[in-house]
């Protein structure tokens, strides 16, 4: 009985840990909103529900539209891919966004995420883009 209780406690503790994004299989995984194959990892995004289900997207615009269209499932976390690396996700609360200019994402969200304000600043001029907050991006849909 003690072994069973110990095992049950271990499973419960592990399930309560931080939820992390999963790797996206480029050219194999499909976007959970538009159903297109995710082929450009620079613009990928993910959201995780409170129950731990992962949804993958080919564009931050798809993620936002999916989240707004489904008001029944409570979401735990939003992640966006670092524009400078493939399959390197950043929590939406810790990323720095740029939009417009010569950024052309798959579903025309035209938004790129960066891990630091320094890198965001370096790319702002290169991409001729404007700085954007998550709230501004989310509310634009």
ABEGO torsion letter per residue (X at the ends): XAAAAAAAAAAAAAAABBBBBBBBBBGABBBAAAGBBBABAAABBBBBBAAGBBBBBABAAAAAAAAAABAABBBABBBBBBAABBGBBBBAAABBBBBEEABBBAAGAGBBBBABAAAAAAAAAAAGBBBBBAAAAAAAX
